[in-house]
Amino acid sequence: MTSQRRLRRIRVWIFLFLIGLVLSGLTAFPLVTEVKMLHGLADGLPLPGGVADWIDRIHTGIVETDARYPFIAYGTDWLAFAHLVIALAFVGPIRDPVRNIWVVEWAMLACVAVVPLALIAGPVRGIPLWWTAIDISFGVFGILPLLVVRRQIQALARAGDSDVGREVVHGVA
């Protein structure tokens, strides 16, 4: 594979990961609206054991909290903002993947850290095990493109053509 093709593959995978972060962030802002929509969609559906009850509980908790204590949502606003800021960190690897491989490796560590956080905080907060598994899946599925990217960056570095990224982005001949 040529260095240019490898670089293009790296950038596509990073861009997909970045889009996931941005979407995760943006969807945290309208949490009340989203939960109301989910509750309306789930109403009357034959959902598997406990799912309908869990959606009802989430709906009640978020709607009542928002009505009485709207400032609590400020915490999810910061969560959303954090996702957007983390996404910005990936501009570095898009521009120069070899020099900024550390961002990819840091993100891989964050994906791994999702697992113990979910397994510890989930039960403490009364989250059902099946929902904890969904939360864990974000770390598991998040690390997959990052593993591909890291492997491709390492191959690009071994090829000794690490300037290829700067040529494309900065227009250096």
Residue pairs with C-beta under 8 A, 6 or more apart in sequence:
1 9
1 155
3 156
3 159
3 161
3 164
4 164
4 168
6 152
6 155
6 156
6 159
7 97
7 156
7 164
7 165
7 168
9 148
9 152
10 93
10 97
10 149
10 152
10 153
10 156
11 94
11 97
13 145
13 146
13 148
13 149
13 152
14 90
14 93
14 94
14 97
14 104
14 145
14 149
15 94
16 145
17 90
17 107
17 142
17 145
17 146
17 149
18 87
18 90
18 94
20 142
21 83
21 84
21 86
21 87
21 90
22 83
22 84
22 87
24 83
24 138
25 79
25 80
25 81
25 82
25 83
25 84
25 87
26 80
26 84
27 34
27 80
28 76
28 77
28 79
28 80
28 83
29 76
29 77
29 80
31 62
31 73
31 76
32 62
32 63
32 66
32 73
35 58
35 59
35 62
35 63
36 59
36 63
38 55
38 58
38 59
39 55
39 56
39 58
39 59
42 51
42 52
42 55
45 52
47 55
50 128
50 130
51 130
54 128
54 131
65 72
65 73
66 72
66 73
86 107
89 103
89 106
89 107
90 103
90 107
92 99
92 100
92 103
93 100
93 101
93 103
93 104
93 149
93 153
94 169
95 165
95 166
95 169
95 170
96 162
96 165
96 166
96 169
97 104
97 149
97 152
97 153
97 156
97 165
98 153
98 156
98 157
98 162
98 165
99 162
101 150
101 153
101 154
101 157
104 146
104 149
104 150
104 153
105 150
107 142
107 146
108 143
108 146
108 147
108 150
110 139
111 138
111 139
111 140
111 142
111 143
111 146
112 139
112 143
113 139
114 135
114 136
114 138
114 139
114 142
115 136
115 139
115 140
118 127
118 132
118 135
118 136
118 139
119 132
119 136
121 127
122 129
122 131
122 132
122 135
123 132
127 135
156 162
156 164
163 172
166 172
167 173
